[in-house]
Amino acid sequence: MKVIKVGGSSLSSSINILKVLNIVKTYESDTIVVLSALGKTTNNIIVCGELAANKKIIYKESFKKIESYLFEIIRELVDINYQVKIL
């Protein structure tokens, strides 16, 4: 059994996600693929959390940037008929 971790810049855009998907399709069935946060998301969540912890209202802008980034990828990759349920 193989375990492969993919994240960061490999998952930073819908194009890169599709590339990873095509690579994963070539793996044998005894392979586990672990996905971490999409490009820079972990860092952005940390920044957002620090701003919120310090009671800086700007954390809301930081959160909206994270949300918009993820929503954009969903809109690019997911059939419109399923987007409402996901979003």
Salt bridges, closest charged atoms under 4 A:
GLU67 OE1 - LYS64 NZ 3.18
